[in-house]
Amino acid sequence: MVKQRILTLVGLALLWLVVANATCDTDRNRADLLSSYQLARFHLNECQAMGADSLDPEGVANAMRLSEEIEKMLESGNWSEASESIDQMEQIVTLLLDGLQNWDPDGDGLSNYAEFVLYGTSWSDIDSDGDGYFDGSEVLRYQTDPLDHCGVPIGAPIETMIQRSCPALERLR
């Protein structure tokens, strides 16, 4: 009798642990899903800021549609479907980011990704600071600052029309 009671108590304790663990896993999984969605949404916004709408309008539209659907799923507590849609959204955003790493629509020698993430230059203007040199040339060839119109390579031929001159450099040109 005592042995049976002990086994019953042990069984109940194990059942409680399983239920508690499942509840913790569910909460953790929901938190992970929410974090994954927020990160995918952040990266989608970054892609849009880098001009992904021009590079892959269909991919951006699909990611935006998924984002709206995910919002509704999360509000209604439909976590399993949200999980699948988040996976799809992450795949689309990854493809967009991969495409942006090599895409250079302004033709200045820097990809949109490099201009946006690394240098802060304009992805739609070949000469962000207006000093007469392509952003890519300033970064890759001359090691000058593509955002400083006074930071120009001395003696190098002008590559574009000068839009902003630097009075301190006028006498050196």
C-alpha positions in Angstrom: 0.0 0.0 0.0 2.8 2.5 0.9 4.7 1.4 -2.1 1.7 2.0 -4.4 1.2 5.4 -2.8 4.8 6.4 -3.4 4.6 5.2 -7.0 1.4 7.3 -7.4 3.1 10.4 -6.0 6.2 9.8 -8.1 3.9 9.4 -11.2 2.1 12.6 -10.4 5.3 14.5 -9.8 6.6 13.3 -13.2 3.4 14.3 -14.9 3.6 17.7 -13.3 7.2 18.1 -14.6 6.1 17.1 -18.1 3.2 19.5 -18.1 5.4 22.3 -16.6 8.1 21.6 -19.1 5.7 21.7 -22.0 4.3 25.0 -20.8 7.8 26.5 -20.5 8.7 25.1 -23.9 5.5 26.6 -25.4 6.3 30.0 -23.8 9.9 29.8 -25.0 8.9 28.7 -28.5 6.4 31.6 -28.7 9.1 34.1 -27.5 11.5 32.6 -30.1 8.9 32.9 -32.9 8.1 36.5 -31.9 11.8 37.3 -31.9 12.3 35.6 -35.3 9.4 37.6 -36.8 10.7 40.9 -35.4 14.2 40.2 -36.7 12.8 39.3 -40.2 10.6 42.4 -40.2 13.6 44.6 -39.2 15.7 43.1 -42.1 12.8 43.6 -44.5 12.7 47.3 -43.5 16.4 47.5 -44.1 16.0 45.9 -47.5 13.4 48.4 -48.4 15.6 51.2 -47.3 18.4 49.8 -49.5 16.1 49.9 -52.6 15.0 46.2 -52.7 11.6 47.4 -54.1 13.5 48.2 -57.4 15.6 45.1 -57.3 12.9 42.5 -56.6 9.5 44.1 -56.3 7.7 40.7 -56.2 10.0 39.4 -53.4 9.3 42.6 -51.3 5.5 42.3 -52.0 5.5 38.7 -50.9 7.4 39.4 -47.7 5.1 42.3 -46.9 2.0 40.1 -47.5 3.5 37.4 -45.3 4.2 40.0 -42.6 0.6 41.2 -42.6 -0.6 37.6 -42.4 1.8 36.8 -39.6 0.6 39.8 -37.6 -3.0 38.4 -37.8 -1.9 34.9 -36.9 0.0 36.1 -33.9 -3.0 38.2 -32.7 -5.3 35.2 -33.0 -2.8 32.8 -31.3 -2.3 30.7 -34.4 1.3 29.9 -33.6 1.9 26.8 -35.8 0.8 28.6 -39.0 2.7 31.7 -37.9 5.9 29.6 -37.6 5.6 28.3 -41.2 5.0 31.8 -42.5 7.9 33.3 -40.5 10.2 30.6 -42.1 9.0 31.6 -45.5 9.4 35.3 -44.8 13.0 34.7 -43.5 13.8 32.9 -46.7 12.5 35.7 -48.8 14.4 38.4 -46.8 17.6 36.3 -47.0 17.3 36.2 -50.8 16.7 40.0 -50.9 19.8 40.7 -48.7 21.9 38.4 -50.9 20.8 40.3 -54.0 21.5 43.6 -52.4 25.1 42.6 -51.6 26.0 42.8 -55.3 23.5 45.2 -56.7 24.9 48.6 -57.7 22.1 50.6 -59.6 24.0 53.9 -59.5 27.1 52.3 -60.9 29.6 53.9 -58.5 31.4 50.7 -57.7 29.8 50.1 -54.3 26.8 47.8 -53.8 23.7 49.1 -52.2 24.4 46.9 -49.2 27.9 48.4 -48.9 26.6 51.9 -49.3 23.8 51.5 -46.7 25.5 49.2 -44.1 29.2 50.1 -44.4 29.7 53.6 -45.7 26.4 55.5 -45.3 26.6 56.8 -48.9 23.7 57.2 -51.3 22.8 54.2 -53.3 21.1 56.3 -55.9 23.9 59.0 -56.4 27.3 58.1 -57.8 28.9 60.9 -55.8 27.3 61.3 -52.4 29.4 64.2 -51.3 29.5 66.0 -54.7 33.3 66.4 -54.8 33.7 65.0 -58.3 34.7 61.4 -57.4 32.6 58.2 -57.5 31.9 56.8 -54.0 33.4 53.5 -55.1 36.6 55.2 -56.2 37.0 57.1 -53.0 36.5 54.0 -50.9 38.3 51.3 -53.0 41.0 53.2 -54.9 41.8 56.4 -53.1 40.9 55.6 -49.5 39.2 58.9 -49.0 35.9 59.6 -47.3 33.0 59.5 -49.7 31.0 61.7 -47.4 33.5 64.5 -47.0 33.6 66.8 -50.0 37.0 68.2 -48.8 38.5 64.7 -48.6 39.6 64.3 -52.2 42.5 62.5 -53.8 45.0 65.2 -54.7 46.1 65.0 -58.3 43.6 62.4 -59.4 41.4 63.3 -62.4 37.9 64.4 -61.7 35.4 61.6 -62.4 32.0 63.4 -62.2 30.8 67.0 -62.2 31.8 68.8 -59.1 28.6 69.8 -57.2 30.3 71.0 -54.0 33.7 72.5 -54.0 36.0 72.8 -51.0 37.5 76.3 -50.7 40.6 74.9 -48.9 41.3 72.7 -51.9 40.6 75.1 -54.7 44.2 76.4 -54.9 45.5 72.8 -55.1 43.5 71.8 -58.1 
